[in-house]
Amino acid sequence: MGLQIIEIADKTNPIITGNMMTPGEASGIFVTEDYAYIADGDQGLAIIDISQKSIPILFSMYNTQGYAKNVSVSEDFVYIADGESGVCVINVPIPDQPLMGKYKLFDSYGIATDIVFGFGEEEGWYAFIAAGPAGVIAVNLIYED
């Protein structure tokens, strides 16, 4: 189905205010103020402008090497749980211009199905990756220029 935007001001009467089909099979979403980052199956990452809730606009697509199952965003980086390909990290300083070729892929030693972030006071930021039979993997995120 892609993306549906639902108004829930009246919790007894939710209303679909906007929707948009995506080219793949949407299976995960991360929302910032004006953008929805969608893990879109074999089509990779879809970035949708949702600043006008009734008219979502597809800003850009980034085809990953695997099957995008879930997505998370931290600063200018989008982290995609990309199935058997592991985790794909894409630099997206401007949502309509993901930096093609500026990504890293790291092995999750299993099938990456989800990714969330946590902070340790001494260790800094970690990505926690659900990796199927391999369990949960913690990766310390150290940003380098």
PyMOL commands that set and color helices and strands:
alter all, ss='L'
color gray80, all
select helices_A, chain A and resi 132-134
alter helices_A, ss='H'
color red, helices_A
select strands_A, chain A and resi 3-7+15-20+28-31+35-39+45-49+57-62+70-74+77-81+87-91+103-106+114-120+124-130+136-140
alter strands_A, ss='S'
color yellow, strands_A
deselect
rebuild
show_as cartoon
